[in-house]
Amino acid sequence: MRTPGPWHALIADLLAHPAVGETADHMHHGIPKADHLLRSVRYAWHIAGWLRADRVVCVRAALVHDIDSRLGTLRTHGAIAARWAAARGESPAVCHAITSHMYPLGPAPRTREAWVLVLADKAATLGDARQFVAGLFDGTSLATRRRLRASDPWLATRPARWHLRLRRRTR
């Protein structure tokens, strides 16, 4: 496990929330969603410093920007996560950053902090791809996908995509 970074104290309450904890068992970009969220937090911390944005807003938004993302689409899941954050008392600045994190597919960011989250999420997605591809060489990616498919209740009710394609071909 990594040593907690300087952002840890800013998000400790969110890390203790059960919905955030269960992201370790959710698949996102072929890896555990918790990995993507924490990678987003690390990037948000650094980018916020470079752009002189409010680091508290940036890292809190980064940690929960994809909570309940499955309940929406690429365009709408930011609003769903922002409602989740607002219901837990997060500031309007955090909620706006979350809502606009999928720019240009979603609403345009209007604050420096929202731009930080847009950049951090895109950078984290590239890191997710690197993690997944590297895991293909040592077998960890496919093992992780199997583990997540078994532990994720949302995925357990859906057939694997290759099964869907195979069924379409045999009809």
Buried (B, 14 or more C-beta within 10 A) or exposed (E): EEEEBEBEEBBEEBBEBEEBEBBBBBBBBBBBBBBBBBBBBBBBBBBBEEEEBBBBBBBBBBBBBBBBBBEBEEEBBBBBBBBBBBEBEBBEBBBBBBBBBBBEEBBEBEBBBBBBBBBBBBBBBEBBEEBBEEBEEEEBBEEBBEEBEEBBEEBEEEEEEEEEEEEEEEE
